[in-house]
Amino acid sequence: MEFGDKIKEVRTKNNLTQEKFAVSLNVTRQAVSNWENNRNLPDLEMLILISSIYHITLDELILG
């Protein structure tokens, strides 16, 4: 599973739109879209934030 697919899975499991997911992380909806489409990646601090807010380990988030 690619990283973008994992981000989308986390978002959809929590019944969030890209907009609501972005607001929860204090980023733009476009940033979330770029992550989901593997155009770019969040930085390490953002990965840690996603991990803590959505109760997923960094291993699960990064490695699938």
VENDAHU-V479172 format. One record per residue. N is the residue number from 0. SS is DSSP state (a for helix, b for strand, c for the rest). PHI is phi in whole degrees, -180 to 180 (* if undefined). PSI is psi in degrees with one decimal (NA if undefined). Layout:
# VENDAHU-V479172
N&SS&PHI&PSI + N&SS&PHI&PSI
This chain:
# VENDAHU-V479172
0&c&*&131.5 + 1&c&-77&160.4 + 2&a&-58&-44.8 + 3&a&-58&-38.6 + 4&a&-65&-36.7 + 5&a&-68&-42.7 + 6&a&-61&-44.3 + 7&a&-63&-39.0 + 8&a&-63&-44.9 + 9&a&-60&-45.2 + 10&a&-64&-47.6 + 11&a&-72&-32.8 + 12&a&-63&-26.1 + 13&c&-97&12.6 + 14&c&52&45.8 + 15&c&-114&143.5 + 16&c&-77&168.0 + 17&a&-59&-38.4 + 18&a&-63&-47.9 + 19&a&-68&-37.4 + 20&a&-63&-43.9 + 21&a&-62&-44.0 + 22&a&-61&-40.2 + 23&a&-64&-24.2 + 24&a&-106&0.4 + 25&c&60&43.8 + 26&c&-130&175.7 + 27&c&-84&158.7 + 28&a&-62&-33.9 + 29&a&-64&-35.0 + 30&a&-63&-44.5 + 31&a&-62&-44.3 + 32&a&-59&-43.4 + 33&a&-63&-39.2 + 34&a&-64&-46.6 + 35&a&-66&-27.5 + 36&c&-98&11.9 + 37&c&57&32.6 + 38&c&-82&-32.8 + 39&c&-156&175.4 + 40&c&-124&148.7 + 41&c&-70&155.6 + 42&c&-76&173.5 + 43&a&-60&-41.3 + 44&a&-62&-38.3 + 45&a&-69&-39.3 + 46&a&-60&-41.9 + 47&a&-64&-40.9 + 48&a&-64&-46.6 + 49&a&-59&-44.7 + 50&a&-59&-45.4 + 51&a&-75&-40.0 + 52&a&-68&-41.6 + 53&c&-104&14.3 + 54&c&50&55.4 + 55&c&-132&139.1 + 56&c&-71&156.4 + 57&a&-62&-36.6 + 58&a&-60&-47.4 + 59&a&-63&-40.7 + 60&a&-68&-45.4 + 61&a&-86&-43.6 + 62&a&-95&-14.6 + 63&c&86&NA
